[in-house]
Amino acid sequence: MAGIGIAAGAIGGFALARLAGGYFQTSGCRALFDSGLAIVPACGAAIASMLPAARGARIDVMQALRSD
């Protein structure tokens, strides 16, 4: 889900940057900078998914099945 959101945001951002490029002077370095910013939410999503997965991996499967 995070990948879909990052991809949608990148596509929308590039489209808006291209549209704004007709009105303002933009450079190619700006697009590279914006692409680099996608690393921040990707790392946040990875950490947010690893924490519950690590906690779930410590649970004994048989004990979890018996408790239900």
CHARMM internal coordinates of N, CA and C (Angstrom, degrees):
IC EDIT
DIST 1 N 1 CA 1.4491
DIST 1 CA 1 C 1.5264
ANGL 1 N 1 CA 1 C 110.30
DIST 1 C 2 N 1.3253
ANGL 1 CA 1 C 2 N 115.31
DIHE 1 N 1 CA 1 C 2 N -37.81
DIST 2 N 2 CA 1.4636
ANGL 1 C 2 N 2 CA 117.67
DIHE 1 CA 1 C 2 N 2 CA 179.10
DIST 2 CA 2 C 1.5157
ANGL 2 N 2 CA 2 C 110.88
DIHE 1 C 2 N 2 CA 2 C -65.46
DIST 2 C 3 N 1.3319
ANGL 2 CA 2 C 3 N 116.50
DIHE 2 N 2 CA 2 C 3 N -38.14
DIST 3 N 3 CA 1.4633
ANGL 2 C 3 N 3 CA 120.10
DIHE 2 CA 2 C 3 N 3 CA 179.30
DIST 3 CA 3 C 1.5176
ANGL 3 N 3 CA 3 C 111.94
DIHE 2 C 3 N 3 CA 3 C -63.98
DIST 3 C 4 N 1.3397
ANGL 3 CA 3 C 4 N 116.31
DIHE 3 N 3 CA 3 C 4 N -39.29
DIST 4 N 4 CA 1.4630
ANGL 3 C 4 N 4 CA 120.12
DIHE 3 CA 3 C 4 N 4 CA 178.38
DIST 4 CA 4 C 1.5279
ANGL 4 N 4 CA 4 C 109.96
DIHE 3 C 4 N 4 CA 4 C -65.27
DIST 4 C 5 N 1.3216
ANGL 4 CA 4 C 5 N 116.60
DIHE 4 N 4 CA 4 C 5 N -42.29
DIST 5 N 5 CA 1.4606
ANGL 4 C 5 N 5 CA 120.25
DIHE 4 CA 4 C 5 N 5 CA 178.77
DIST 5 CA 5 C 1.5124
ANGL 5 N 5 CA 5 C 112.68
DIHE 4 C 5 N 5 CA 5 C -65.27
DIST 5 C 6 N 1.3327
ANGL 5 CA 5 C 6 N 117.08
DIHE 5 N 5 CA 5 C 6 N -40.80
DIST 6 N 6 CA 1.4656
ANGL 5 C 6 N 6 CA 120.46
DIHE 5 CA 5 C 6 N 6 CA 178.73
DIST 6 CA 6 C 1.5220
ANGL 6 N 6 CA 6 C 110.16
DIHE 5 C 6 N 6 CA 6 C -66.52
DIST 6 C 7 N 1.3337
ANGL 6 CA 6 C 7 N 116.51
DIHE 6 N 6 CA 6 C 7 N -42.03
DIST 7 N 7 CA 1.4677
ANGL 6 C 7 N 7 CA 120.00
DIHE 6 CA 6 C 7 N 7 CA 179.40
DIST 7 CA 7 C 1.5299
ANGL 7 N 7 CA 7 C 111.05
DIHE 6 C 7 N 7 CA 7 C -64.46
DIST 7 C 8 N 1.3397
ANGL 7 CA 7 C 8 N 116.60
DIHE 7 N 7 CA 7 C 8 N -43.52
DIST 8 N 8 CA 1.4671
ANGL 7 C 8 N 8 CA 119.88
DIHE 7 CA 7 C 8 N 8 CA 179.41
DIST 8 CA 8 C 1.5286
ANGL 8 N 8 CA 8 C 110.76
DIHE 7 C 8 N 8 CA 8 C -64.19
DIST 8 C 9 N 1.3063
ANGL 8 CA 8 C 9 N 116.75
DIHE 8 N 8 CA 8 C 9 N -40.78
DIST 9 N 9 CA 1.4623
ANGL 8 C 9 N 9 CA 120.29
DIHE 8 CA 8 C 9 N 9 CA 178.19
DIST 9 CA 9 C 1.5192
ANGL 9 N 9 CA 9 C 112.17
DIHE 8 C 9 N 9 CA 9 C -66.27
DIST 9 C 10 N 1.3303
ANGL 9 CA 9 C 10 N 116.69
DIHE 9 N 9 CA 9 C 10 N -38.05
DIST 10 N 10 CA 1.4665
ANGL 9 C 10 N 10 CA 120.25
DIHE 9 CA 9 C 10 N 10 CA 179.06
DIST 10 CA 10 C 1.5243
ANGL 10 N 10 CA 10 C 110.64
DIHE 9 C 10 N 10 CA 10 C -67.43
DIST 10 C 11 N 1.3298
ANGL 10 CA 10 C 11 N 116.61
DIHE 10 N 10 CA 10 C 11 N -43.25
DIST 11 N 11 CA 1.4693
ANGL 10 C 11 N 11 CA 119.92
DIHE 10 CA 10 C 11 N 11 CA 179.47
DIST 11 CA 11 C 1.5273
ANGL 11 N 11 CA 11 C 110.09
DIHE 10 C 11 N 11 CA 11 C -63.90
DIST 11 C 12 N 1.3253
ANGL 11 CA 11 C 12 N 116.56
DIHE 11 N 11 CA 11 C 12 N -45.97
DIST 12 N 12 CA 1.4650
ANGL 11 C 12 N 12 CA 119.95
DIHE 11 CA 11 C 12 N 12 CA 178.03
DIST 12 CA 12 C 1.5157
ANGL 12 N 12 CA 12 C 112.38
DIHE 11 C 12 N 12 CA 12 C -63.24
DIST 12 C 13 N 1.3281
ANGL 12 CA 12 C 13 N 116.36
DIHE 12 N 12 CA 12 C 13 N -39.80
DIST 13 N 13 CA 1.4595
ANGL 12 C 13 N 13 CA 120.17
DIHE 12 CA 12 C 13 N 13 CA 179.65
DIST 13 CA 13 C 1.5166
ANGL 13 N 13 CA 13 C 112.51
DIHE 12 C 13 N 13 CA 13 C -65.60
DIST 13 C 14 N 1.3393
ANGL 13 CA 13 C 14 N 116.13
DIHE 13 N 13 CA 13 C 14 N -42.92
DIST 14 N 14 CA 1.4595
ANGL 13 C 14 N 14 CA 118.94
DIHE 13 CA 13 C 14 N 14 CA 178.29
DIST 14 CA 14 C 1.5264
ANGL 14 N 14 CA 14 C 111.04
DIHE 13 C 14 N 14 CA 14 C -66.33
DIST 14 C 15 N 1.3345
ANGL 14 CA 14 C 15 N 117.13
DIHE 14 N 14 CA 14 C 15 N -37.57
DIST 15 N 15 CA 1.4611
ANGL 14 C 15 N 15 CA 120.10
DIHE 14 CA 14 C 15 N 15 CA 178.40
DIST 15 CA 15 C 1.5311
ANGL 15 N 15 CA 15 C 110.82
DIHE 14 C 15 N 15 CA 15 C -64.61
DIST 15 C 16 N 1.3220
ANGL 15 CA 15 C 16 N 116.30
DIHE 15 N 15 CA 15 C 16 N -44.27
DIST 16 N 16 CA 1.4679
ANGL 15 C 16 N 16 CA 119.27
DIHE 15 CA 15 C 16 N 16 CA 179.04
DIST 16 CA 16 C 1.5239
ANGL 16 N 16 CA 16 C 111.39
DIHE 15 C 16 N 16 CA 16 C -68.17
DIST 16 C 17 N 1.3360
ANGL 16 CA 16 C 17 N 117.46
DIHE 16 N 16 CA 16 C 17 N -35.16
DIST 17 N 17 CA 1.4625
ANGL 16 C 17 N 17 CA 120.35
DIHE 16 CA 16 C 17 N 17 CA 177.95
DIST 17 CA 17 C 1.5259
ANGL 17 N 17 CA 17 C 110.22
DIHE 16 C 17 N 17 CA 17 C -66.26
DIST 17 C 18 N 1.3176
ANGL 17 CA 17 C 18 N 116.16
DIHE 17 N 17 CA 17 C 18 N -37.76
DIST 18 N 18 CA 1.4662
ANGL 17 C 18 N 18 CA 120.01
DIHE 17 CA 17 C 18 N 18 CA 177.81
DIST 18 CA 18 C 1.5322
ANGL 18 N 18 CA 18 C 110.32
DIHE 17 C 18 N 18 CA 18 C -67.11
DIST 18 C 19 N 1.3195
ANGL 18 CA 18 C 19 N 116.09
DIHE 18 N 18 CA 18 C 19 N -40.44
DIST 19 N 19 CA 1.4604
ANGL 18 C 19 N 19 CA 120.23
DIHE 18 CA 18 C 19 N 19 CA 177.50
DIST 19 CA 19 C 1.5287
ANGL 19 N 19 CA 19 C 110.74
DIHE 18 C 19 N 19 CA 19 C -65.11
DIST 19 C 20 N 1.3116
ANGL 19 CA 19 C 20 N 116.54
DIHE 19 N 19 CA 19 C 20 N -44.26
DIST 20 N 20 CA 1.4627
ANGL 19 C 20 N 20 CA 120.61
DIHE 19 CA 19 C 20 N 20 CA 180.00
DIST 20 CA 20 C 1.5255
ANGL 20 N 20 CA 20 C 111.27
DIHE 19 C 20 N 20 CA 20 C -69.68
DIST 20 C 21 N 1.3523
ANGL 20 CA 20 C 21 N 116.51
DIHE 20 N 20 CA 20 C 21 N -24.55
DIST 21 N 21 CA 1.4604
ANGL 20 C 21 N 21 CA 119.64
DIHE 20 CA 20 C 21 N 21 CA 178.37
DIST 21 CA 21 C 1.5095
ANGL 21 N 21 CA 21 C 112.66
DIHE 20 C 21 N 21 CA 21 C -61.97
DIST 21 C 22 N 1.3244
ANGL 21 CA 21 C 22 N 117.58
DIHE 21 N 21 CA 21 C 22 N -24.60
DIST 22 N 22 CA 1.4526
ANGL 21 C 22 N 22 CA 120.68
DIHE 21 CA 21 C 22 N 22 CA 175.75
DIST 22 CA 22 C 1.5162
ANGL 22 N 22 CA 22 C 112.53
DIHE 21 C 22 N 22 CA 22 C -70.85
DIST 22 C 23 N 1.3185
ANGL 22 CA 22 C 23 N 116.91
DIHE 22 N 22 CA 22 C 23 N -23.50
DIST 23 N 23 CA 1.4610
ANGL 22 C 23 N 23 CA 121.23
DIHE 22 CA 22 C 23 N 23 CA -177.72
DIST 23 CA 23 C 1.5281
ANGL 23 N 23 CA 23 C 112.95
DIHE 22 C 23 N 23 CA 23 C -104.17
DIST 23 C 24 N 1.3261
ANGL 23 CA 23 C 24 N 116.85
DIHE 23 N 23 CA 23 C 24 N -29.20
DIST 24 N 24 CA 1.4573
ANGL 23 C 24 N 24 CA 121.44
DIHE 23 CA 23 C 24 N 24 CA -176.43
DIST 24 CA 24 C 1.5231
ANGL 24 N 24 CA 24 C 109.48
DIHE 23 C 24 N 24 CA 24 C -126.72
DIST 24 C 25 N 1.3145
ANGL 24 CA 24 C 25 N 116.24
DIHE 24 N 24 CA 24 C 25 N 159.07
DIST 25 N 25 CA 1.4649
ANGL 24 C 25 N 25 CA 121.33
DIHE 24 CA 24 C 25 N 25 CA 176.10
DIST 25 CA 25 C 1.5211
ANGL 25 N 25 CA 25 C 108.17
DIHE 24 C 25 N 25 CA 25 C -82.44
DIST 25 C 26 N 1.3343
ANGL 25 CA 25 C 26 N 117.42
DIHE 25 N 25 CA 25 C 26 N 120.90
DIST 26 N 26 CA 1.4558
ANGL 25 C 26 N 26 CA 122.24
DIHE 25 CA 25 C 26 N 26 CA 177.62
DIST 26 CA 26 C 1.5136
ANGL 26 N 26 CA 26 C 109.20
DIHE 25 C 26 N 26 CA 26 C -123.05
DIST 26 C 27 N 1.3195
ANGL 26 CA 26 C 27 N 115.67
DIHE 26 N 26 CA 26 C 27 N 159.30
DIST 27 N 27 CA 1.4633
ANGL 26 C 27 N 27 CA 119.67
DIHE 26 CA 26 C 27 N 27 CA 179.95
DIST 27 CA 27 C 1.5277
ANGL 27 N 27 CA 27 C 109.56
DIHE 26 C 27 N 27 CA 27 C -121.35
DIST 27 C 28 N 1.3251
ANGL 27 CA 27 C 28 N 116.17
DIHE 27 N 27 CA 27 C 28 N 164.73
DIST 28 N 28 CA 1.4538
ANGL 27 C 28 N 28 CA 121.80
DIHE 27 CA 27 C 28 N 28 CA 179.20
DIST 28 CA 28 C 1.5164
ANGL 28 N 28 CA 28 C 112.38
DIHE 27 C 28 N 28 CA 28 C -68.67
DIST 28 C 29 N 1.3113
ANGL 28 CA 28 C 29 N 117.69
DIHE 28 N 28 CA 28 C 29 N -25.26
DIST 29 N 29 CA 1.4705
ANGL 28 C 29 N 29 CA 120.79
DIHE 28 CA 28 C 29 N 29 CA 179.82
DIST 29 CA 29 C 1.5189
ANGL 29 N 29 CA 29 C 110.89
DIHE 28 C 29 N 29 CA 29 C -66.23
DIST 29 C 30 N 1.3017
ANGL 29 CA 29 C 30 N 117.16
DIHE 29 N 29 CA 29 C 30 N -29.23
DIST 30 N 30 CA 1.4587
ANGL 29 C 30 N 30 CA 120.88
DIHE 29 CA 29 C 30 N 30 CA 179.24
DIST 30 CA 30 C 1.5237
ANGL 30 N 30 CA 30 C 110.36
DIHE 29 C 30 N 30 CA 30 C -63.97
DIST 30 C 31 N 1.3350
ANGL 30 CA 30 C 31 N 117.18
DIHE 30 N 30 CA 30 C 31 N -42.24
DIST 31 N 31 CA 1.4608
ANGL 30 C 31 N 31 CA 120.64
DIHE 30 CA 30 C 31 N 31 CA 179.26
DIST 31 CA 31 C 1.5245
ANGL 31 N 31 CA 31 C 110.34
DIHE 30 C 31 N 31 CA 31 C -65.10
DIST 31 C 32 N 1.3295
ANGL 31 CA 31 C 32 N 117.02
DIHE 31 N 31 CA 31 C 32 N -38.21
DIST 32 N 32 CA 1.4636
ANGL 31 C 32 N 32 CA 120.65
DIHE 31 CA 31 C 32 N 32 CA 177.48
DIST 32 CA 32 C 1.5178
ANGL 32 N 32 CA 32 C 110.56
DIHE 31 C 32 N 32 CA 32 C -64.80
DIST 32 C 33 N 1.3130
ANGL 32 CA 32 C 33 N 117.41
DIHE 32 N 32 CA 32 C 33 N -40.64
DIST 33 N 33 CA 1.4640
ANGL 32 C 33 N 33 CA 122.14
DIHE 32 CA 32 C 33 N 33 CA 177.78
DIST 33 CA 33 C 1.5227
ANGL 33 N 33 CA 33 C 111.29
DIHE 32 C 33 N 33 CA 33 C -63.41
DIST 33 C 34 N 1.3332
ANGL 33 CA 33 C 34 N 116.31
DIHE 33 N 33 CA 33 C 34 N -44.52
DIST 34 N 34 CA 1.4645
ANGL 33 C 34 N 34 CA 120.64
DIHE 33 CA 33 C 34 N 34 CA 179.21
DIST 34 CA 34 C 1.5232
ANGL 34 N 34 CA 34 C 111.36
DIHE 33 C 34 N 34 CA 34 C -64.25
DIST 34 C 35 N 1.3210
ANGL 34 CA 34 C 35 N 117.01
DIHE 34 N 34 CA 34 C 35 N -37.05
DIST 35 N 35 CA 1.4590
ANGL 34 C 35 N 35 CA 120.37
DIHE 34 CA 34 C 35 N 35 CA 177.28
DIST 35 CA 35 C 1.5241
ANGL 35 N 35 CA 35 C 110.62
DIHE 34 C 35 N 35 CA 35 C -65.57
DIST 35 C 36 N 1.3092
ANGL 35 CA 35 C 36 N 116.91
DIHE 35 N 35 CA 35 C 36 N -37.54
DIST 36 N 36 CA 1.4571
ANGL 35 C 36 N 36 CA 120.85
DIHE 35 CA 35 C 36 N 36 CA 178.01
DIST 36 CA 36 C 1.5195
ANGL 36 N 36 CA 36 C 112.46
DIHE 35 C 36 N 36 CA 36 C -66.28
DIST 36 C 37 N 1.3247
ANGL 36 CA 36 C 37 N 116.92
DIHE 36 N 36 CA 36 C 37 N -27.58
DIST 37 N 37 CA 1.4627
ANGL 36 C 37 N 37 CA 120.56
DIHE 36 CA 36 C 37 N 37 CA 178.96
DIST 37 CA 37 C 1.5256
ANGL 37 N 37 CA 37 C 112.34
DIHE 36 C 37 N 37 CA 37 C -69.25
DIST 37 C 38 N 1.3170
ANGL 37 CA 37 C 38 N 117.93
DIHE 37 N 37 CA 37 C 38 N -18.32
DIST 38 N 38 CA 1.4637
ANGL 37 C 38 N 38 CA 120.83
DIHE 37 CA 37 C 38 N 38 CA 178.15
DIST 38 CA 38 C 1.5196
ANGL 38 N 38 CA 38 C 111.35
DIHE 37 C 38 N 38 CA 38 C -67.60
DIST 38 C 39 N 1.3192
ANGL 38 CA 38 C 39 N 117.13
DIHE 38 N 38 CA 38 C 39 N -17.33
DIST 39 N 39 CA 1.4668
ANGL 38 C 39 N 39 CA 121.23
DIHE 38 CA 38 C 39 N 39 CA 178.98
DIST 39 CA 39 C 1.5233
ANGL 39 N 39 CA 39 C 110.54
DIHE 38 C 39 N 39 CA 39 C -65.92
DIST 39 C 40 N 1.3096
ANGL 39 CA 39 C 40 N 117.57
DIHE 39 N 39 CA 39 C 40 N -35.46
DIST 40 N 40 CA 1.4713
ANGL 39 C 40 N 40 CA 121.39
DIHE 39 CA 39 C 40 N 40 CA -176.41
DIST 40 CA 40 C 1.5315
ANGL 40 N 40 CA 40 C 111.88
DIHE 39 C 40 N 40 CA 40 C -62.50
DIST 40 C 41 N 1.3474
ANGL 40 CA 40 C 41 N 120.79
DIHE 40 N 40 CA 40 C 41 N -54.08
DIST 41 N 41 CA 1.4668
ANGL 40 C 41 N 41 CA 118.38
DIHE 40 CA 40 C 41 N 41 CA 178.52
DIST 41 CA 41 C 1.5253
ANGL 41 N 41 CA 41 C 112.80
DIHE 40 C 41 N 41 CA 41 C -68.44
DIST 41 C 42 N 1.3360
ANGL 41 CA 41 C 42 N 117.22
DIHE 41 N 41 CA 41 C 42 N -28.53
DIST 42 N 42 CA 1.4653
ANGL 41 C 42 N 42 CA 119.15
DIHE 41 CA 41 C 42 N 42 CA 178.02
DIST 42 CA 42 C 1.5316
ANGL 42 N 42 CA 42 C 110.53
DIHE 41 C 42 N 42 CA 42 C -66.03
DIST 42 C 43 N 1.3163
ANGL 42 CA 42 C 43 N 117.07
DIHE 42 N 42 CA 42 C 43 N -41.92
DIST 43 N 43 CA 1.4745
ANGL 42 C 43 N 43 CA 120.42
DIHE 42 CA 42 C 43 N 43 CA 177.22
DIST 43 CA 43 C 1.5290
ANGL 43 N 43 CA 43 C 110.38
DIHE 42 C 43 N 43 CA 43 C -67.26
DIST 43 C 44 N 1.3177
ANGL 43 CA 43 C 44 N 117.20
DIHE 43 N 43 CA 43 C 44 N -40.01
DIST 44 N 44 CA 1.4669
ANGL 43 C 44 N 44 CA 119.96
DIHE 43 CA 43 C 44 N 44 CA 177.83
DIST 44 CA 44 C 1.5149
ANGL 44 N 44 CA 44 C 111.74
DIHE 43 C 44 N 44 CA 44 C -62.31
DIST 44 C 45 N 1.3227
ANGL 44 CA 44 C 45 N 117.02
DIHE 44 N 44 CA 44 C 45 N -41.41
DIST 45 N 45 CA 1.4675
ANGL 44 C 45 N 45 CA 120.68
DIHE 44 CA 44 C 45 N 45 CA 178.63
DIST 45 CA 45 C 1.5158
ANGL 45 N 45 CA 45 C 111.05
DIHE 44 C 45 N 45 CA 45 C -67.18
DIST 45 C 46 N 1.3257
ANGL 45 CA 45 C 46 N 117.28
DIHE 45 N 45 CA 45 C 46 N -38.25
DIST 46 N 46 CA 1.4664
ANGL 45 C 46 N 46 CA 120.57
DIHE 45 CA 45 C 46 N 46 CA 179.06
DIST 46 CA 46 C 1.5320
ANGL 46 N 46 CA 46 C 110.97
DIHE 45 C 46 N 46 CA 46 C -64.71
DIST 46 C 47 N 1.3076
ANGL 46 CA 46 C 47 N 116.71
DIHE 46 N 46 CA 46 C 47 N -43.82
DIST 47 N 47 CA 1.4722
ANGL 46 C 47 N 47 CA 120.33
DIHE 46 CA 46 C 47 N 47 CA 179.37
DIST 47 CA 47 C 1.5232
ANGL 47 N 47 CA 47 C 110.22
DIHE 46 C 47 N 47 CA 47 C -67.04
DIST 47 C 48 N 1.3371
ANGL 47 CA 47 C 48 N 116.78
DIHE 47 N 47 CA 47 C 48 N -41.60
DIST 48 N 48 CA 1.4659
ANGL 47 C 48 N 48 CA 120.32
DIHE 47 CA 47 C 48 N 48 CA -179.42
DIST 48 CA 48 C 1.5194
ANGL 48 N 48 CA 48 C 111.69
DIHE 47 C 48 N 48 CA 48 C -64.99
DIST 48 C 49 N 1.3404
ANGL 48 CA 48 C 49 N 118.45
DIHE 48 N 48 CA 48 C 49 N -28.87
DIST 49 N 49 CA 1.4634
ANGL 48 C 49 N 49 CA 119.01
DIHE 48 CA 48 C 49 N 49 CA 177.95
DIST 49 CA 49 C 1.5207
ANGL 49 N 49 CA 49 C 112.45
DIHE 48 C 49 N 49 CA 49 C -88.00
DIST 49 C 50 N 1.3114
ANGL 49 CA 49 C 50 N 117.93
DIHE 49 N 49 CA 49 C 50 N -25.37
DIST 50 N 50 CA 1.4694
ANGL 49 C 50 N 50 CA 119.94
DIHE 49 CA 49 C 50 N 50 CA -178.77
DIST 50 CA 50 C 1.5233
ANGL 50 N 50 CA 50 C 112.02
DIHE 49 C 50 N 50 CA 50 C -72.92
DIST 50 C 51 N 1.3110
ANGL 50 CA 50 C 51 N 117.86
DIHE 50 N 50 CA 50 C 51 N -35.54
DIST 51 N 51 CA 1.4601
ANGL 50 C 51 N 51 CA 120.12
DIHE 50 CA 50 C 51 N 51 CA -176.09
DIST 51 CA 51 C 1.5329
ANGL 51 N 51 CA 51 C 112.13
DIHE 50 C 51 N 51 CA 51 C -62.88
DIST 51 C 52 N 1.3327
ANGL 51 CA 51 C 52 N 120.86
DIHE 51 N 51 CA 51 C 52 N -50.91
DIST 52 N 52 CA 1.4663
ANGL 51 C 52 N 52 CA 119.28
DIHE 51 CA 51 C 52 N 52 CA 177.26
DIST 52 CA 52 C 1.5272
ANGL 52 N 52 CA 52 C 112.78
DIHE 51 C 52 N 52 CA 52 C -66.73
DIST 52 C 53 N 1.3342
ANGL 52 CA 52 C 53 N 116.95
DIHE 52 N 52 CA 52 C 53 N -32.33
DIST 53 N 53 CA 1.4621
ANGL 52 C 53 N 53 CA 119.66
DIHE 52 CA 52 C 53 N 53 CA 179.36
DIST 53 CA 53 C 1.5231
ANGL 53 N 53 CA 53 C 110.80
DIHE 52 C 53 N 53 CA 53 C -67.64
DIST 53 C 54 N 1.3126
ANGL 53 CA 53 C 54 N 117.49
DIHE 53 N 53 CA 53 C 54 N -39.08
DIST 54 N 54 CA 1.4619
ANGL 53 C 54 N 54 CA 120.58
DIHE 53 CA 53 C 54 N 54 CA 178.13
DIST 54 CA 54 C 1.5234
ANGL 54 N 54 CA 54 C 110.46
DIHE 53 C 54 N 54 CA 54 C -67.15
DIST 54 C 55 N 1.3072
ANGL 54 CA 54 C 55 N 117.68
DIHE 54 N 54 CA 54 C 55 N -39.30
DIST 55 N 55 CA 1.4636
ANGL 54 C 55 N 55 CA 120.68
DIHE 54 CA 54 C 55 N 55 CA 177.99
DIST 55 CA 55 C 1.5247
ANGL 55 N 55 CA 55 C 110.60
DIHE 54 C 55 N 55 CA 55 C -66.05
DIST 55 C 56 N 1.3219
ANGL 55 CA 55 C 56 N 117.43
DIHE 55 N 55 CA 55 C 56 N -40.07
DIST 56 N 56 CA 1.4546
ANGL 55 C 56 N 56 CA 121.04
DIHE 55 CA 55 C 56 N 56 CA 178.64
DIST 56 CA 56 C 1.5168
ANGL 56 N 56 CA 56 C 112.67
DIHE 55 C 56 N 56 CA 56 C -69.04
DIST 56 C 57 N 1.3221
ANGL 56 CA 56 C 57 N 117.17
DIHE 56 N 56 CA 56 C 57 N -29.00
DIST 57 N 57 CA 1.4666
ANGL 56 C 57 N 57 CA 120.64
DIHE 56 CA 56 C 57 N 57 CA 179.70
DIST 57 CA 57 C 1.5200
ANGL 57 N 57 CA 57 C 111.85
DIHE 56 C 57 N 57 CA 57 C -71.24
DIST 57 C 58 N 1.3173
ANGL 57 CA 57 C 58 N 118.19
DIHE 57 N 57 CA 57 C 58 N -22.51
DIST 58 N 58 CA 1.4671
ANGL 57 C 58 N 58 CA 121.12
DIHE 57 CA 57 C 58 N 58 CA -179.76
DIST 58 CA 58 C 1.5235
ANGL 58 N 58 CA 58 C 113.26
DIHE 57 C 58 N 58 CA 58 C -81.04
DIST 58 C 59 N 1.3182
ANGL 58 CA 58 C 59 N 117.29
DIHE 58 N 58 CA 58 C 59 N -13.09
DIST 59 N 59 CA 1.4652
ANGL 58 C 59 N 59 CA 121.12
DIHE 58 CA 58 C 59 N 59 CA -177.28
DIST 59 CA 59 C 1.5295
ANGL 59 N 59 CA 59 C 109.44
DIHE 58 C 59 N 59 CA 59 C -79.24
DIST 59 C 60 N 1.3200
ANGL 59 CA 59 C 60 N 116.24
DIHE 59 N 59 CA 59 C 60 N 134.79
DIST 60 N 60 CA 1.4593
ANGL 59 C 60 N 60 CA 121.15
DIHE 59 CA 59 C 60 N 60 CA 176.04
DIST 60 CA 60 C 1.5249
ANGL 60 N 60 CA 60 C 109.31
DIHE 59 C 60 N 60 CA 60 C -70.13
DIST 60 C 61 N 1.3221
ANGL 60 CA 60 C 61 N 116.74
DIHE 60 N 60 CA 60 C 61 N 128.28
DIST 61 N 61 CA 1.4655
ANGL 60 C 61 N 61 CA 121.63
DIHE 60 CA 60 C 61 N 61 CA -174.52
DIST 61 CA 61 C 1.5271
ANGL 61 N 61 CA 61 C 111.08
DIHE 60 C 61 N 61 CA 61 C -62.89
DIST 61 C 62 N 1.3302
ANGL 61 CA 61 C 62 N 117.16
DIHE 61 N 61 CA 61 C 62 N -45.93
DIST 62 N 62 CA 1.4497
ANGL 61 C 62 N 62 CA 120.35
DIHE 61 CA 61 C 62 N 62 CA -177.24
DIST 62 CA 62 C 1.5366
ANGL 62 N 62 CA 62 C 111.15
DIHE 61 C 62 N 62 CA 62 C -64.62
DIST 62 C 63 N 1.3052
ANGL 62 CA 62 C 63 N 117.00
DIHE 62 N 62 CA 62 C 63 N -38.96
DIST 63 N 63 CA 1.4580
ANGL 62 C 63 N 63 CA 120.19
DIHE 62 CA 62 C 63 N 63 CA 178.70
DIST 63 CA 63 C 1.5334
ANGL 63 N 63 CA 63 C 110.47
DIHE 62 C 63 N 63 CA 63 C -66.05
DIST 63 C 64 N 1.3263
ANGL 63 CA 63 C 64 N 117.30
DIHE 63 N 63 CA 63 C 64 N -38.87
DIST 64 N 64 CA 1.4631
ANGL 63 C 64 N 64 CA 120.93
DIHE 63 CA 63 C 64 N 64 CA 178.98
DIST 64 CA 64 C 1.5311
ANGL 64 N 64 CA 64 C 110.47
DIHE 63 C 64 N 64 CA 64 C -66.95
DIST 64 C 65 N 1.3103
ANGL 64 CA 64 C 65 N 117.71
DIHE 64 N 64 CA 64 C 65 N -38.05
DIST 65 N 65 CA 1.4570
ANGL 64 C 65 N 65 CA 120.31
DIHE 64 CA 64 C 65 N 65 CA 179.49
DIST 65 CA 65 C 1.5295
ANGL 65 N 65 CA 65 C 112.03
DIHE 64 C 65 N 65 CA 65 C -69.92
DIST 65 C 66 N 1.3220
ANGL 65 CA 65 C 66 N 117.25
DIHE 65 N 65 CA 65 C 66 N -36.17
DIST 66 N 66 CA 1.4524
ANGL 65 C 66 N 66 CA 120.87
DIHE 65 CA 65 C 66 N 66 CA 179.35
DIST 66 CA 66 C 1.5135
ANGL 66 N 66 CA 66 C 111.70
DIHE 65 C 66 N 66 CA 66 C -70.50
DIST 66 C 67 N 1.3159
ANGL 66 CA 66 C 67 N 118.93
DIHE 66 N 66 CA 66 C 67 N -30.97
DIST 67 N 67 CA 1.4621
ANGL 66 C 67 N 67 CA 121.43
DIHE 66 CA 66 C 67 N 67 CA -176.56
DIST 67 CA 67 C 1.5185
ANGL 67 N 67 CA 67 C 111.61
DIHE 66 C 67 N 67 CA 67 C -73.98
DIST 67 C 68 N 1.3227
ANGL 67 CA 67 C 68 N 119.08
DIHE 67 N 67 CA 67 C 68 N -20.14
DIST 68 N 68 CA 1.4647
ANGL 67 C 68 N 68 CA 120.96
DIHE 67 CA 67 C 68 N 68 CA 178.17
DIST 68 CA 68 C 1.4675
ANGL 68 N 68 CA 68 C 108.26
DIHE 67 C 68 N 68 CA 68 C -84.31
END
COOR INIT
IC SEED 1 N 1 CA 1 C
IC BUILD
